[in-house]
Amino acid sequence: MAQWARAIRRGPFHFMEPEFFLRALKAVVEVAGFAYLGQGLVAVFSGSRRDQNVIYQVFRIVTGPVTRATRALMPRFIPDRHIPFVAFGLLLWVWILLIIGLASVRGGG
């Protein structure tokens, strides 16, 4: 077992298997990532009226926490209209790192 996996077992998630924790986190990241993709598709098809679209509003609710967290992390010179793209990129990197972590926990690397 990797050293960081043992640290998870000693930390606040000591009751949880590291593989289960990583899989659950990966699932949350995937839901947010697919919500960003769906939001982008709805925005493309609905154009300037996207704010009136109910499905777009649902996607904004799902992606809102990630967007707000990304805005808090990013410097102010990044325009607000670019934050969802940055958030999707960060989610993509977190997803890749979680896959690598799962492979490490399972003994594949």
Jmol script that loads the backbone (N, CA, C; Angstrom):
load data "model"
ATOM      1  N   MET A   1       0.854  -1.177   0.000  1.00  0.00           N
ATOM      2  CA  MET A   1       0.000   0.000   0.000  1.00  0.00           C
ATOM      3  C   MET A   1       0.895   1.234   0.000  1.00  0.00           C
ATOM      4  N   ALA A   2       0.532   2.204  -0.804  1.00  0.00           N
ATOM      5  CA  ALA A   2       1.315   3.424  -0.933  1.00  0.00           C
ATOM      6  C   ALA A   2       1.296   4.217   0.376  1.00  0.00           C
ATOM      7  N   GLN A   3       2.311   5.049   0.549  1.00  0.00           N
ATOM      8  CA  GLN A   3       2.432   5.825   1.775  1.00  0.00           C
ATOM      9  C   GLN A   3       1.278   6.791   1.956  1.00  0.00           C
ATOM     10  N   TRP A   4       0.832   7.440   0.868  1.00  0.00           N
ATOM     11  CA  TRP A   4      -0.292   8.376   0.992  1.00  0.00           C
ATOM     12  C   TRP A   4      -1.577   7.634   1.308  1.00  0.00           C
ATOM     13  N   ALA A   5      -1.692   6.374   0.861  1.00  0.00           N
ATOM     14  CA  ALA A   5      -2.886   5.587   1.194  1.00  0.00           C
ATOM     15  C   ALA A   5      -2.913   5.261   2.680  1.00  0.00           C
ATOM     16  N   ARG A   6      -1.732   5.007   3.259  1.00  0.00           N
ATOM     17  CA  ARG A   6      -1.675   4.768   4.715  1.00  0.00           C
ATOM     18  C   ARG A   6      -2.026   6.042   5.478  1.00  0.00           C
ATOM     19  N   ALA A   7      -1.639   7.196   4.915  1.00  0.00           N
ATOM     20  CA  ALA A   7      -1.979   8.473   5.559  1.00  0.00           C
ATOM     21  C   ALA A   7      -3.481   8.692   5.564  1.00  0.00           C
ATOM     22  N   ILE A   8      -4.173   8.270   4.507  1.00  0.00           N
ATOM     23  CA  ILE A   8      -5.633   8.373   4.480  1.00  0.00           C
ATOM     24  C   ILE A   8      -6.219   7.506   5.578  1.00  0.00           C
ATOM     25  N   ARG A   9      -5.669   6.329   5.781  1.00  0.00           N
ATOM     26  CA  ARG A   9      -6.196   5.415   6.800  1.00  0.00           C
ATOM     27  C   ARG A   9      -5.987   5.978   8.205  1.00  0.00           C
ATOM     28  N   ARG A  10      -4.951   6.810   8.399  1.00  0.00           N
ATOM     29  CA  ARG A  10      -4.699   7.392   9.724  1.00  0.00           C
ATOM     30  C   ARG A  10      -5.446   8.698   9.931  1.00  0.00           C
ATOM     31  N   GLY A  11      -5.843   9.348   8.846  1.00  0.00           N
ATOM     32  CA  GLY A  11      -6.460  10.667   8.933  1.00  0.00           C
ATOM     33  C   GLY A  11      -7.940  10.608   9.256  1.00  0.00           C
ATOM     34  N   PRO A  12      -8.677  11.633   8.855  1.00  0.00           N
ATOM     35  CA  PRO A  12     -10.102  11.691   9.190  1.00  0.00           C
ATOM     36  C   PRO A  12     -10.924  10.614   8.485  1.00  0.00           C
ATOM     37  N   PHE A  13     -10.350   9.938   7.480  1.00  0.00           N
ATOM     38  CA  PHE A  13     -11.069   8.894   6.761  1.00  0.00           C
ATOM     39  C   PHE A  13     -10.554   7.514   7.164  1.00  0.00           C
ATOM     40  N   HIS A  14     -10.157   7.359   8.423  1.00  0.00           N
ATOM     41  CA  HIS A  14      -9.575   6.114   8.897  1.00  0.00           C
ATOM     42  C   HIS A  14     -10.551   4.946   8.840  1.00  0.00           C
ATOM     43  N   PHE A  15     -11.842   5.200   8.794  1.00  0.00           N
ATOM     44  CA  PHE A  15     -12.846   4.146   8.752  1.00  0.00           C
ATOM     45  C   PHE A  15     -13.104   3.652   7.333  1.00  0.00           C
ATOM     46  N   MET A  16     -12.496   4.285   6.354  1.00  0.00           N
ATOM     47  CA  MET A  16     -12.809   4.015   4.949  1.00  0.00           C
ATOM     48  C   MET A  16     -11.588   3.414   4.253  1.00  0.00           C
ATOM     49  N   GLU A  17     -11.834   2.436   3.419  1.00  0.00           N
ATOM     50  CA  GLU A  17     -10.765   1.876   2.606  1.00  0.00           C
ATOM     51  C   GLU A  17     -10.294   2.929   1.602  1.00  0.00           C
ATOM     52  N   PRO A  18      -8.998   3.044   1.367  1.00  0.00           N
ATOM     53  CA  PRO A  18      -8.509   4.061   0.421  1.00  0.00           C
ATOM     54  C   PRO A  18      -9.088   3.897  -0.985  1.00  0.00           C
ATOM     55  N   GLU A  19      -9.251   2.663  -1.434  1.00  0.00           N
ATOM     56  CA  GLU A  19      -9.790   2.461  -2.780  1.00  0.00           C
ATOM     57  C   GLU A  19     -11.236   2.952  -2.873  1.00  0.00           C
ATOM     58  N   PHE A  20     -12.035   2.695  -1.850  1.00  0.00           N
ATOM     59  CA  PHE A  20     -13.412   3.175  -1.847  1.00  0.00           C
ATOM     60  C   PHE A  20     -13.458   4.694  -1.839  1.00  0.00           C
ATOM     61  N   PHE A  21     -12.614   5.308  -1.018  1.00  0.00           N
ATOM     62  CA  PHE A  21     -12.551   6.771  -0.942  1.00  0.00           C
ATOM     63  C   PHE A  21     -12.190   7.368  -2.305  1.00  0.00           C
ATOM     64  N   LEU A  22     -11.182   6.805  -2.975  1.00  0.00           N
ATOM     65  CA  LEU A  22     -10.754   7.321  -4.270  1.00  0.00           C
ATOM     66  C   LEU A  22     -11.826   7.105  -5.338  1.00  0.00           C
ATOM     67  N   ARG A  23     -12.496   5.963  -5.288  1.00  0.00           N
ATOM     68  CA  ARG A  23     -13.563   5.703  -6.263  1.00  0.00           C
ATOM     69  C   ARG A  23     -14.739   6.660  -6.059  1.00  0.00           C
ATOM     70  N   ALA A  24     -15.089   6.934  -4.810  1.00  0.00           N
ATOM     71  CA  ALA A  24     -16.187   7.870  -4.531  1.00  0.00           C
ATOM     72  C   ALA A  24     -15.821   9.275  -4.995  1.00  0.00           C
ATOM     73  N   LEU A  25     -14.597   9.696  -4.712  1.00  0.00           N
ATOM     74  CA  LEU A  25     -14.141  11.013  -5.151  1.00  0.00           C
ATOM     75  C   LEU A  25     -14.104  11.100  -6.676  1.00  0.00           C
ATOM     76  N   LYS A  26     -13.670  10.021  -7.317  1.00  0.00           N
ATOM     77  CA  LYS A  26     -13.645   9.980  -8.783  1.00  0.00           C
ATOM     78  C   LYS A  26     -15.058  10.099  -9.348  1.00  0.00           C
ATOM     79  N   ALA A  27     -16.018   9.458  -8.724  1.00  0.00           N
ATOM     80  CA  ALA A  27     -17.412   9.540  -9.188  1.00  0.00           C
ATOM     81  C   ALA A  27     -17.937  10.973  -9.083  1.00  0.00           C
ATOM     82  N   VAL A  28     -17.616  11.661  -7.999  1.00  0.00           N
ATOM     83  CA  VAL A  28     -18.060  13.052  -7.837  1.00  0.00           C
ATOM     84  C   VAL A  28     -17.428  13.937  -8.907  1.00  0.00           C
ATOM     85  N   VAL A  29     -16.143  13.724  -9.173  1.00  0.00           N
ATOM     86  CA  VAL A  29     -15.445  14.505 -10.204  1.00  0.00           C
ATOM     87  C   VAL A  29     -16.051  14.219 -11.581  1.00  0.00           C
ATOM     88  N   GLU A  30     -16.397  12.960 -11.843  1.00  0.00           N
ATOM     89  CA  GLU A  30     -17.003  12.621 -13.133  1.00  0.00           C
ATOM     90  C   GLU A  30     -18.372  13.271 -13.300  1.00  0.00           C
ATOM     91  N   VAL A  31     -19.183  13.284 -12.249  1.00  0.00           N
ATOM     92  CA  VAL A  31     -20.501  13.927 -12.334  1.00  0.00           C
ATOM     93  C   VAL A  31     -20.342  15.414 -12.650  1.00  0.00           C
ATOM     94  N   ALA A  32     -19.432  16.078 -11.962  1.00  0.00           N
ATOM     95  CA  ALA A  32     -19.217  17.504 -12.220  1.00  0.00           C
ATOM     96  C   ALA A  32     -18.673  17.732 -13.630  1.00  0.00           C
ATOM     97  N   GLY A  33     -17.761  16.884 -14.077  1.00  0.00           N
ATOM     98  CA  GLY A  33     -17.208  17.031 -15.422  1.00  0.00           C
ATOM     99  C   GLY A  33     -18.253  16.837 -16.503  1.00  0.00           C
ATOM    100  N   PHE A  34     -19.084  15.814 -16.356  1.00  0.00           N
ATOM    101  CA  PHE A  34     -20.146  15.600 -17.347  1.00  0.00           C
ATOM    102  C   PHE A  34     -21.192  16.702 -17.284  1.00  0.00           C
ATOM    103  N   ALA A  35     -21.416  17.267 -16.115  1.00  0.00           N
ATOM    104  CA  ALA A  35     -22.338  18.395 -16.012  1.00  0.00           C
ATOM    105  C   ALA A  35     -21.788  19.599 -16.770  1.00  0.00           C
ATOM    106  N   TYR A  36     -20.478  19.837 -16.694  1.00  0.00           N
ATOM    107  CA  TYR A  36     -19.879  20.924 -17.477  1.00  0.00           C
ATOM    108  C   TYR A  36     -20.016  20.660 -18.975  1.00  0.00           C
ATOM    109  N   LEU A  37     -19.806  19.407 -19.392  1.00  0.00           N
ATOM    110  CA  LEU A  37     -19.970  19.088 -20.811  1.00  0.00           C
ATOM    111  C   LEU A  37     -21.417  19.303 -21.255  1.00  0.00           C
ATOM    112  N   GLY A  38     -22.359  18.854 -20.448  1.00  0.00           N
ATOM    113  CA  GLY A  38     -23.770  19.056 -20.774  1.00  0.00           C
ATOM    114  C   GLY A  38     -24.141  20.523 -20.813  1.00  0.00           C
ATOM    115  N   GLN A  39     -23.624  21.277 -19.864  1.00  0.00           N
ATOM    116  CA  GLN A  39     -23.888  22.717 -19.829  1.00  0.00           C
ATOM    117  C   GLN A  39     -23.350  23.381 -21.098  1.00  0.00           C
ATOM    118  N   GLY A  40     -22.182  22.961 -21.523  1.00  0.00           N
ATOM    119  CA  GLY A  40     -21.612  23.524 -22.746  1.00  0.00           C
ATOM    120  C   GLY A  40     -22.429  23.179 -23.978  1.00  0.00           C
ATOM    121  N   LEU A  41     -22.904  21.936 -24.069  1.00  0.00           N
ATOM    122  CA  LEU A  41     -23.730  21.545 -25.210  1.00  0.00           C
ATOM    123  C   LEU A  41     -25.055  22.309 -25.236  1.00  0.00           C
ATOM    124  N   VAL A  42     -25.681  22.434 -24.083  1.00  0.00           N
ATOM    125  CA  VAL A  42     -26.938  23.190 -24.028  1.00  0.00           C
ATOM    126  C   VAL A  42     -26.682  24.648 -24.394  1.00  0.00           C
ATOM    127  N   ALA A  43     -25.571  25.198 -23.950  1.00  0.00           N
ATOM    128  CA  ALA A  43     -25.247  26.591 -24.279  1.00  0.00           C
ATOM    129  C   ALA A  43     -25.049  26.766 -25.780  1.00  0.00           C
ATOM    130  N   VAL A  44     -24.427  25.792 -26.425  1.00  0.00           N
ATOM    131  CA  VAL A  44     -24.212  25.881 -27.871  1.00  0.00           C
ATOM    132  C   VAL A  44     -25.539  25.826 -28.616  1.00  0.00           C
ATOM    133  N   PHE A  45     -26.424  24.923 -28.204  1.00  0.00           N
ATOM    134  CA  PHE A  45     -27.680  24.750 -28.934  1.00  0.00           C
ATOM    135  C   PHE A  45     -28.726  25.814 -28.608  1.00  0.00           C
ATOM    136  N   SER A  46     -28.686  26.373 -27.409  1.00  0.00           N
ATOM    137  CA  SER A  46     -29.719  27.359 -27.057  1.00  0.00           C
ATOM    138  C   SER A  46     -29.265  28.796 -27.273  1.00  0.00           C
ATOM    139  N   GLY A  47     -27.988  29.010 -27.484  1.00  0.00           N
ATOM    140  CA  GLY A  47     -27.487  30.342 -27.818  1.00  0.00           C
ATOM    141  C   GLY A  47     -27.663  31.349 -26.694  1.00  0.00           C
ATOM    142  N   SER A  48     -28.128  32.538 -27.040  1.00  0.00           N
ATOM    143  CA  SER A  48     -28.225  33.621 -26.059  1.00  0.00           C
ATOM    144  C   SER A  48     -29.379  33.422 -25.075  1.00  0.00           C
ATOM    145  N   ARG A  49     -30.284  32.501 -25.378  1.00  0.00           N
ATOM    146  CA  ARG A  49     -31.410  32.250 -24.472  1.00  0.00           C
ATOM    147  C   ARG A  49     -31.123  31.131 -23.477  1.00  0.00           C
ATOM    148  N   ARG A  50     -29.868  30.767 -23.308  1.00  0.00           N
ATOM    149  CA  ARG A  50     -29.527  29.636 -22.441  1.00  0.00           C
ATOM    150  C   ARG A  50     -29.919  29.858 -20.988  1.00  0.00           C
ATOM    151  N   ASP A  51     -29.910  31.095 -20.514  1.00  0.00           N
ATOM    152  CA  ASP A  51     -30.277  31.349 -19.119  1.00  0.00           C
ATOM    153  C   ASP A  51     -31.755  31.076 -18.849  1.00  0.00           C
ATOM    154  N   GLN A  52     -32.573  31.022 -19.886  1.00  0.00           N
ATOM    155  CA  GLN A  52     -33.991  30.708 -19.732  1.00  0.00           C
ATOM    156  C   GLN A  52     -34.257  29.213 -19.843  1.00  0.00           C
ATOM    157  N   ASN A  53     -33.258  28.426 -20.235  1.00  0.00           N
ATOM    158  CA  ASN A  53     -33.409  26.987 -20.420  1.00  0.00           C
ATOM    159  C   ASN A  53     -33.328  26.280 -19.063  1.00  0.00           C
ATOM    160  N   VAL A  54     -34.310  25.435 -18.765  1.00  0.00           N
ATOM    161  CA  VAL A  54     -34.378  24.750 -17.473  1.00  0.00           C
ATOM    162  C   VAL A  54     -33.213  23.775 -17.306  1.00  0.00           C
ATOM    163  N   ILE A  55     -32.881  23.046 -18.355  1.00  0.00           N
ATOM    164  CA  ILE A  55     -31.781  22.084 -18.279  1.00  0.00           C
ATOM    165  C   ILE A  55     -30.454  22.793 -18.011  1.00  0.00           C
ATOM    166  N   TYR A  56     -30.256  23.923 -18.661  1.00  0.00           N
ATOM    167  CA  TYR A  56     -29.040  24.717 -18.427  1.00  0.00           C
ATOM    168  C   TYR A  56     -28.976  25.178 -16.975  1.00  0.00           C
ATOM    169  N   GLN A  57     -30.104  25.573 -16.422  1.00  0.00           N
ATOM    170  CA  GLN A  57     -30.149  26.005 -15.022  1.00  0.00           C
ATOM    171  C   GLN A  57     -29.813  24.855 -14.078  1.00  0.00           C
ATOM    172  N   VAL A  58     -30.267  23.646 -14.398  1.00  0.00           N
ATOM    173  CA  VAL A  58     -29.935  22.475 -13.578  1.00  0.00           C
ATOM    174  C   VAL A  58     -28.433  22.221 -13.631  1.00  0.00           C
ATOM    175  N   PHE A  59     -27.851  22.288 -14.820  1.00  0.00           N
ATOM    176  CA  PHE A  59     -26.405  22.104 -14.943  1.00  0.00           C
ATOM    177  C   PHE A  59     -25.646  23.183 -14.167  1.00  0.00           C
ATOM    178  N   ARG A  60     -26.143  24.416 -14.164  1.00  0.00           N
ATOM    179  CA  ARG A  60     -25.484  25.484 -13.404  1.00  0.00           C
ATOM    180  C   ARG A  60     -25.548  25.223 -11.908  1.00  0.00           C
ATOM    181  N   ILE A  61     -26.639  24.628 -11.440  1.00  0.00           N
ATOM    182  CA  ILE A  61     -26.740  24.282 -10.019  1.00  0.00           C
ATOM    183  C   ILE A  61     -25.712  23.209  -9.661  1.00  0.00           C
ATOM    184  N   VAL A  62     -25.571  22.207 -10.526  1.00  0.00           N
ATOM    185  CA  VAL A  62     -24.624  21.115 -10.266  1.00  0.00           C
ATOM    186  C   VAL A  62     -23.184  21.610 -10.316  1.00  0.00           C
ATOM    187  N   THR A  63     -22.880  22.472 -11.272  1.00  0.00           N
ATOM    188  CA  THR A  63     -21.497  22.932 -11.431  1.00  0.00           C
ATOM    189  C   THR A  63     -21.175  24.172 -10.601  1.00  0.00           C
ATOM    190  N   GLY A  64     -22.169  24.762  -9.971  1.00  0.00           N
ATOM    191  CA  GLY A  64     -21.953  25.988  -9.202  1.00  0.00           C
ATOM    192  C   GLY A  64     -20.868  25.906  -8.137  1.00  0.00           C
ATOM    193  N   PRO A  65     -20.874  24.864  -7.283  1.00  0.00           N
ATOM    194  CA  PRO A  65     -19.824  24.792  -6.253  1.00  0.00           C
ATOM    195  C   PRO A  65     -18.412  24.702  -6.831  1.00  0.00           C
ATOM    196  N   VAL A  66     -18.260  23.965  -7.921  1.00  0.00           N
ATOM    197  CA  VAL A  66     -16.934  23.844  -8.542  1.00  0.00           C
ATOM    198  C   VAL A  66     -16.519  25.178  -9.159  1.00  0.00           C
ATOM    199  N   THR A  67     -17.471  25.860  -9.778  1.00  0.00           N
ATOM    200  CA  THR A  67     -17.177  27.156 -10.381  1.00  0.00           C
ATOM    201  C   THR A  67     -16.778  28.177  -9.314  1.00  0.00           C
ATOM    202  N   ARG A  68     -17.514  28.202  -8.199  1.00  0.00           N
ATOM    203  CA  ARG A  68     -17.180  29.143  -7.118  1.00  0.00           C
ATOM    204  C   ARG A  68     -15.821  28.822  -6.490  1.00  0.00           C
ATOM    205  N   ALA A  69     -15.525  27.540  -6.305  1.00  0.00           N
ATOM    206  CA  ALA A  69     -14.223  27.162  -5.740  1.00  0.00           C
ATOM    207  C   ALA A  69     -13.089  27.539  -6.691  1.00  0.00           C
ATOM    208  N   THR A  70     -13.307  27.346  -7.978  1.00  0.00           N
ATOM    209  CA  THR A  70     -12.285  27.713  -8.962  1.00  0.00           C
ATOM    210  C   THR A  70     -12.083  29.220  -8.985  1.00  0.00           C
ATOM    211  N   ARG A  71     -13.175  29.975  -8.903  1.00  0.00           N
ATOM    212  CA  ARG A  71     -13.056  31.443  -8.880  1.00  0.00           C
ATOM    213  C   ARG A  71     -12.252  31.888  -7.664  1.00  0.00           C
ATOM    214  N   ALA A  72     -12.454  31.220  -6.525  1.00  0.00           N
ATOM    215  CA  ALA A  72     -11.718  31.583  -5.305  1.00  0.00           C
ATOM    216  C   ALA A  72     -10.233  31.247  -5.429  1.00  0.00           C
ATOM    217  N   LEU A  73      -9.907  30.197  -6.182  1.00  0.00           N
ATOM    218  CA  LEU A  73      -8.509  29.779  -6.319  1.00  0.00           C
ATOM    219  C   LEU A  73      -7.743  30.564  -7.380  1.00  0.00           C
ATOM    220  N   MET A  74      -8.436  31.029  -8.394  1.00  0.00           N
ATOM    221  CA  MET A  74      -7.775  31.673  -9.525  1.00  0.00           C
ATOM    222  C   MET A  74      -7.555  33.166  -9.270  1.00  0.00           C
ATOM    223  N   PRO A  75      -6.499  33.729  -9.869  1.00  0.00           N
ATOM    224  CA  PRO A  75      -6.255  35.167  -9.719  1.00  0.00           C
ATOM    225  C   PRO A  75      -7.341  35.986 -10.422  1.00  0.00           C
ATOM    226  N   ARG A  76      -7.483  37.231 -10.002  1.00  0.00           N
ATOM    227  CA  ARG A  76      -8.555  38.103 -10.491  1.00  0.00           C
ATOM    228  C   ARG A  76      -8.423  38.475 -11.964  1.00  0.00           C
ATOM    229  N   PHE A  77      -7.218  38.381 -12.545  1.00  0.00           N
ATOM    230  CA  PHE A  77      -7.083  38.796 -13.938  1.00  0.00           C
ATOM    231  C   PHE A  77      -7.712  37.797 -14.915  1.00  0.00           C
ATOM    232  N   ILE A  78      -8.108  36.632 -14.448  1.00  0.00           N
ATOM    233  CA  ILE A  78      -8.830  35.683 -15.299  1.00  0.00           C
ATOM    234  C   ILE A  78     -10.295  36.107 -15.331  1.00  0.00           C
ATOM    235  N   PRO A  79     -10.842  36.368 -16.507  1.00  0.00           N
ATOM    236  CA  PRO A  79     -12.235  36.829 -16.585  1.00  0.00           C
ATOM    237  C   PRO A  79     -13.215  35.760 -16.093  1.00  0.00           C
ATOM    238  N   ASP A  80     -14.336  36.194 -15.558  1.00  0.00           N
ATOM    239  CA  ASP A  80     -15.337  35.271 -15.034  1.00  0.00           C
ATOM    240  C   ASP A  80     -15.880  34.340 -16.110  1.00  0.00           C
ATOM    241  N   ARG A  81     -15.928  34.779 -17.344  1.00  0.00           N
ATOM    242  CA  ARG A  81     -16.463  33.929 -18.408  1.00  0.00           C
ATOM    243  C   ARG A  81     -15.527  32.761 -18.730  1.00  0.00           C
ATOM    244  N   HIS A  82     -14.268  32.819 -18.297  1.00  0.00           N
ATOM    245  CA  HIS A  82     -13.313  31.738 -18.539  1.00  0.00           C
ATOM    246  C   HIS A  82     -13.253  30.739 -17.388  1.00  0.00           C
ATOM    247  N   ILE A  83     -13.818  31.075 -16.264  1.00  0.00           N
ATOM    248  CA  ILE A  83     -13.721  30.225 -15.072  1.00  0.00           C
ATOM    249  C   ILE A  83     -14.297  28.821 -15.297  1.00  0.00           C
ATOM    250  N   PRO A  84     -15.456  28.647 -15.966  1.00  0.00           N
ATOM    251  CA  PRO A  84     -15.928  27.273 -16.197  1.00  0.00           C
ATOM    252  C   PRO A  84     -14.946  26.425 -17.004  1.00  0.00           C
ATOM    253  N   PHE A  85     -14.243  27.015 -17.962  1.00  0.00           N
ATOM    254  CA  PHE A  85     -13.253  26.271 -18.734  1.00  0.00           C
ATOM    255  C   PHE A  85     -12.069  25.863 -17.853  1.00  0.00           C
ATOM    256  N   VAL A  86     -11.635  26.776 -17.000  1.00  0.00           N
ATOM    257  CA  VAL A  86     -10.551  26.468 -16.067  1.00  0.00           C
ATOM    258  C   VAL A  86     -10.995  25.381 -15.093  1.00  0.00           C
ATOM    259  N   ALA A  87     -12.225  25.475 -14.610  1.00  0.00           N
ATOM    260  CA  ALA A  87     -12.750  24.473 -13.679  1.00  0.00           C
ATOM    261  C   ALA A  87     -12.802  23.106 -14.338  1.00  0.00           C
ATOM    262  N   PHE A  88     -13.244  23.043 -15.582  1.00  0.00           N
ATOM    263  CA  PHE A  88     -13.280  21.758 -16.283  1.00  0.00           C
ATOM    264  C   PHE A  88     -11.868  21.196 -16.447  1.00  0.00           C
ATOM    265  N   GLY A  89     -10.909  22.058 -16.771  1.00  0.00           N
ATOM    266  CA  GLY A  89      -9.518  21.601 -16.872  1.00  0.00           C
ATOM    267  C   GLY A  89      -8.980  21.082 -15.560  1.00  0.00           C
ATOM    268  N   LEU A  90      -9.297  21.765 -14.472  1.00  0.00           N
ATOM    269  CA  LEU A  90      -8.858  21.285 -13.159  1.00  0.00           C
ATOM    270  C   LEU A  90      -9.511  19.951 -12.811  1.00  0.00           C
ATOM    271  N   LEU A  91     -10.796  19.814 -13.124  1.00  0.00           N
ATOM    272  CA  LEU A  91     -11.479  18.536 -12.889  1.00  0.00           C
ATOM    273  C   LEU A  91     -10.841  17.416 -13.708  1.00  0.00           C
ATOM    274  N   LEU A  92     -10.453  17.734 -14.930  1.00  0.00           N
ATOM    275  CA  LEU A  92      -9.803  16.729 -15.768  1.00  0.00           C
ATOM    276  C   LEU A  92      -8.499  16.257 -15.141  1.00  0.00           C
ATOM    277  N   TRP A  93      -7.704  17.195 -14.620  1.00  0.00           N
ATOM    278  CA  TRP A  93      -6.440  16.815 -13.979  1.00  0.00           C
ATOM    279  C   TRP A  93      -6.671  16.052 -12.678  1.00  0.00           C
ATOM    280  N   VAL A  94      -7.660  16.449 -11.915  1.00  0.00           N
ATOM    281  CA  VAL A  94      -7.981  15.712 -10.683  1.00  0.00           C
ATOM    282  C   VAL A  94      -8.417  14.300 -11.036  1.00  0.00           C
ATOM    283  N   TRP A  95      -9.202  14.148 -12.096  1.00  0.00           N
ATOM    284  CA  TRP A  95      -9.658  12.835 -12.529  1.00  0.00           C
ATOM    285  C   TRP A  95      -8.475  11.949 -12.928  1.00  0.00           C
ATOM    286  N   ILE A  96      -7.523  12.516 -13.670  1.00  0.00           N
ATOM    287  CA  ILE A  96      -6.327  11.759 -14.069  1.00  0.00           C
ATOM    288  C   ILE A  96      -5.523  11.347 -12.844  1.00  0.00           C
ATOM    289  N   LEU A  97      -5.349  12.265 -11.897  1.00  0.00           N
ATOM    290  CA  LEU A  97      -4.602  11.936 -10.682  1.00  0.00           C
ATOM    291  C   LEU A  97      -5.314  10.869  -9.849  1.00  0.00           C
ATOM    292  N   LEU A  98      -6.632  10.898  -9.831  1.00  0.00           N
ATOM    293  CA  LEU A  98      -7.379   9.870  -9.106  1.00  0.00           C
ATOM    294  C   LEU A  98      -7.221   8.496  -9.759  1.00  0.00           C
ATOM    295  N   ILE A  99      -7.184   8.462 -11.074  1.00  0.00           N
ATOM    296  CA  ILE A  99      -6.940   7.185 -11.766  1.00  0.00           C
ATOM    297  C   ILE A  99      -5.561   6.651 -11.427  1.00  0.00           C
ATOM    298  N   ILE A 100      -4.568   7.523 -11.412  1.00  0.00           N
ATOM    299  CA  ILE A 100      -3.212   7.111 -11.046  1.00  0.00           C
ATOM    300  C   ILE A 100      -3.185   6.635  -9.597  1.00  0.00           C
ATOM    301  N   GLY A 101      -3.895   7.338  -8.700  1.00  0.00           N
ATOM    302  CA  GLY A 101      -3.962   6.915  -7.306  1.00  0.00           C
ATOM    303  C   GLY A 101      -4.643   5.572  -7.140  1.00  0.00           C
ATOM    304  N   LEU A 102      -5.705   5.335  -7.894  1.00  0.00           N
ATOM    305  CA  LEU A 102      -6.377   4.036  -7.828  1.00  0.00           C
ATOM    306  C   LEU A 102      -5.459   2.922  -8.318  1.00  0.00           C
ATOM    307  N   ALA A 103      -4.706   3.175  -9.375  1.00  0.00           N
ATOM    308  CA  ALA A 103      -3.775   2.175  -9.863  1.00  0.00           C
ATOM    309  C   ALA A 103      -2.690   1.882  -8.838  1.00  0.00           C
ATOM    310  N   SER A 104      -2.274   2.916  -8.123  1.00  0.00           N
ATOM    311  CA  SER A 104      -1.251   2.745  -7.099  1.00  0.00           C
ATOM    312  C   SER A 104      -1.786   1.939  -5.917  1.00  0.00           C
ATOM    313  N   VAL A 105      -3.008   2.210  -5.521  1.00  0.00           N
ATOM    314  CA  VAL A 105      -3.612   1.495  -4.384  1.00  0.00           C
ATOM    315  C   VAL A 105      -3.834   0.033  -4.735  1.00  0.00           C
ATOM    316  N   ARG A 106      -4.249  -0.217  -5.951  1.00  0.00           N
ATOM    317  CA  ARG A 106      -4.540  -1.581  -6.371  1.00  0.00           C
ATOM    318  C   ARG A 106      -3.267  -2.366  -6.684  1.00  0.00           C
ATOM    319  N   GLY A 107      -2.110  -1.720  -6.614  1.00  0.00           N
ATOM    320  CA  GLY A 107      -0.846  -2.419  -6.837  1.00  0.00           C
ATOM    321  C   GLY A 107      -0.402  -2.438  -8.285  1.00  0.00           C
ATOM    322  N   GLY A 108      -0.993  -1.588  -9.102  1.00  0.00           N
ATOM    323  CA  GLY A 108      -0.644  -1.571 -10.512  1.00  0.00           C
ATOM    324  C   GLY A 108       0.478  -0.618 -10.854  1.00  0.00           C
ATOM    325  N   GLY A 109       1.043   0.053  -9.874  1.00  0.00           N
ATOM    326  CA  GLY A 109       2.061   1.019 -10.266  1.00  0.00           C
ATOM    327  C   GLY A 109       2.951   1.443  -9.211  1.00  0.00           C
TER     328      GLY A 109
END
end "model"
wireframe off; spacefill off
backbone 0.3
color backbone group
